Amino acid sequence: MKTARHDPPAAHDDRADGGIRARVTHPAGRFAQSRAHEFLVVHARGLSLARGSLNPELRAVSLSLRDKQSLYHSLGQLVRSGIAIPAALDTLARSSRGGLRQLIRRVKGGVGGGLTVGEAFARQRPAVGEMEVGVIAAVERAGKLERGLAQLSDYFGALALARESVLKKCRYPAFVLHLGVFVFGLKTLLFGGGLMPFLRETLGLLALLYGVVLVVALLVPLLRSAGSASASVDALLRLLPLVGGIRRALSTARFCATYEMQLDAGINVIDALQAAQRASQSGLIRATVTRAIPEVRAGAQVGGLLAVGGAFPEAMIRGFCVGEQTGELDAELKRLAAEYQADGLARLDALAEWLPRLLYIAVVIYVGYGAVTFYKSYLDQAMSLLDGN
């Protein structure tokens, strides 16, 4: 494995953040790791390239998950074949349309103007997310641009597949839910005053349901962002069924993979830890690494310090410590990253499978209750008419 150094950070480096010293190259070497086991596992959000103002010219550009998967897959394939980045971007621009073509051309212009690939992508926010900017910057610094692009492609492909699966399976429950709302309102239409009260009741209930969906859609990214910075918020998110397990597994995978890539590039332990804790997007991991760094500077081994605080799974800590003791930390980190990434994606698949089922069960209960209520009202009206006679 590469020798990890405890060197102090460099005083200044135009291509360094926090003292990270690494070569910046466009790799054409072979991608040795299986893409099936190495989806997105890198995110250096704290790097300076990920900071800065948004590009106002790209505010209206919105790329789908499939667009991003195609972009990073194609660019990675061209880089692997030995084609220079400007020529690869030019090829992609000619075969793209709309917002994607605009973004590719702007990236090409930035690279042609002397920017690194990471810097050029950083200037395309918000069309390019902070995660993508951080990933590209980190792998470029580590001399593994091709590997990072492949991971981005796999990641967005997995997200697109999960979202498509959830939306497809939620269509029928959503239809039944809307039908149930109108079934619920039939008693008002028939026995409670006519059409206008019926419309007020049904449309009001639908507006409430849409409002709940909108609030959830707005809260999810806010909570995700808060969890990446706050240990307490991260701890609460990890307690959520299904979601907590996904979050813990993927943050562990990102930490292990980023730490391995930084060490493999010859970056010293302190800077590698800082890059890895930023990449994890976990407030708990950030807090654990921040507490550990002073002792690491004093010469302590990393593995034992990471065990404090419960930020990492026990199996990960055990594997990390074994790797340190045997001198095979690089291989152990690759194994851990692949295992936890696979675990996180398996949990994501389970969520995509069970979320529509749970929604369907809730809808069936709701519609059943509405049907019983309607027939009860109908029978009450019939009995009152009989009693009147």
LUMNUGU-86896 format. One record per residue (C-alpha): residue in one letter; x negated, y, z negated. Coordinates in steps of 0.05 Angstrom, whole numbers, plus 5000, padded with zeros to 4 digits. Example, Ala and Ser with C-alpha at 12.3 -4.5 7.8 and 13.67 -1.06 7.14 Angstrom:
# residues 2
A475449104844;S472749794857;
# end
This chain:
# residues 389
M500050005000;K498050735006;T494250994946;A498551484907;R494952104884;H496252544823;D493253154857;P496053834839;P500454174891;A497054594944;A497355344931;H500255494998;D502055115061;D506555375116;R509154675127;A509554455055;D514754525001;G512954424929;G505854234947;I507653654993;R501753525038;A503053075097;R501553035170;V506853305218;T507252875280;H512152605330;P511351855321;A511651365378;G509950755336;R514450145329;F520350185282;A518849575239;Q524849585192;S531549275211;R536749805224;A542149355197;H538849405129;E536350125133;F542150595143;L541251305119;V536851295058;V533351965061;H535852645043;A530953195020;R536153725007;G531454124964;L526254245018;S525354955039;L527554795110;A534554655084;R535155345055;G537055985091;S543056315123;L548155995168;N547756095242;P553856525260;E553656295333;L555055575311;R560755705262;A565855485314;V561854865335;S564654235303;L561453565318;S565052915304;L561652345268;R561151965334;D557852575367;K552552585313;Q551551835317;S550451885392;L545852485386;Y541152175335;H541251495368;S539451765437;L534152245410;G531051675370;Q530851225430;L527451755472;V522351905418;R520751165409;S519451105484;G514051635478;I517852215510;A516152895480;I521453235438;P522753825486;A523553355545;A528052885505;L532453465484;D532853715556;T535153025578;L540553005525;A542853715540;R543953545614;S548352945595;S552353295540;R558153775539;G561254325497;G558754455427;L553853865428;R550354145490;Q550054835457;L546854555394;I541754135433;R539654725475;R538655155413;V534454615380;K530254555444;G529355315444;G526855295372;V521954735385;G519555095448;G518455715406;G513655365359;L518355105305;T517854395279;V523753935293;G526154015222;E525754775225;A529454775292;F535154355264;A535354765201;R537255375243;Q543355015270;R547355015206;P553254955194;A553954515256;V548254095226;G549353925153;E544354025096;M543553275092;E541353215164;V536553805157;G533353485096;V532752805128;I529453055191;A524653495152;A522652935105;V521452405158;E517752895202;R513053065145;A512052325133;G510552215207;K516651765216;L521452185257;E523851585298;R525651205235;G529551785206;L533451905270;A535451165272;Q537751205200;L541851815214;S545151475273;D546750855232;Y549451275175;F554151685217;G556351065254;A558050725188;L561951335164;A565751385229;L567550655227;A569950705155;R574051325168;E577151015231;S578850385192;V582250775136;L586151215183;K588450625224;K590750225164;C594150835133;R598750965192;Y604150475173;P604250665098;A604551395119;F610451255165;V614050865110;L612651435061;H615851955107;L621751485118;G622451395044;V622752145032;F628752195078;V631951575048;F631151894979;G634852505005;L640752135034;K644652164969;T644052924972;L646252935044;L652252485032;F654352664962;G650753304942;G652653884987;G650853755059;L645153895106;M641654505076;P640654195006;F638253555041;L633053945081;R630754345021;E629653704981;T626153295035;L621853845065;G619954094996;L617653394976;L613653315040;A610454005028;L608453764958;L605453124986;Y601453505039;G599153994986;V596453424943;V592753145003;L589753835018;V587453934946;V584053254945;A580653405012;L577954064983;L575853764916;V571953174944;P566153584975;L566054054915;L565353474866;R560153144910;S556053774911;A556853884836;G554853164822;S548353254860;A546253824813;S549553654746;A547953034706;S554553084668;V558853134731;D554852564763;A556052134701;L563552264706;L563752104780;R560251444767;L565951244721;L571051264778;P573150574802;L570050374869;V567451084882;G562651074824;G559350434847;I558550694917;R555351334891;R550450984845;A548250474898;L547050984953;S543451484908;T538850934885;A537550714957;R535851434978;F531151514919;C527350864933;A526750975007;T524551705002;Y519451534948;E516650974991;M516251405053;Q512751975017;L507551514985;D506451165051;A504851835082;G499451955029;I503352464988;N501552494914;V506052184861;I508752834832;D510853124899;A513652454921;L517852404858;Q520553104869;A522352964941;A525652304921;Q529852604865;R532353144913;A533952614964;S538052204915;Q543552734911;S544652504839;G544652964779;L542852394733;I536752204775;R534652934779;A534852994703;T531152344693;V525552524741;T524953224713;R523952944643;A518952424669;I514352884710;P510453184650;E508652484626;V506852254696;R502052854700;A498952594636;G497751914668;A503851504648;Q506750994697;V513151194731;G517250564723;G518050584648;L519951314648;L525451204699;A528750704653;V530551254604;G537451554612;G541151014651;A540551374718;F538150744753;P540750024753;E536949534709;A535049104769;M531949704804;I527749884744;R525349164737;G523349124810;F519949804807;C515749604746;V513848944778;G511549314840;E507249784799;Q503949214761;T502648784823;G500349344869;E506149194917;L510449804901;D511349984974;A514249304992;E518549304929;L521349994945;K523149785015;R526749174988;L530449574935;A532550104985;A535249585034;E538949204979;Y542249804947;Q543950105015;A547349455035;D550949434968;G553450144976;L555950025047;A559349375025;R562949764970;L564850295022;D567849745065;A571749495005;L574450194992;A576550255064;E580049585058;W583649694992;L585550424995;P590850325049;R593449715012;L594150094947;L597650664984;Y602350165016;I604149854949;A605550544920;V609850724980;V613850074976;I615250194902;Y617350914918;V621950714976;G624850144935;Y626450614878;G629651104928;A633950554959;V636350324890;T637951034871;F641851154935;Y646050524928;K647350684855;S649851374874;Y654151054929;L657150554881;D658451084829;Q662251494881;A666250894903;M668050714831;S670151424817;L674851404878;L677750744855;D678851014785;G682251634814;N687151194851;
# end
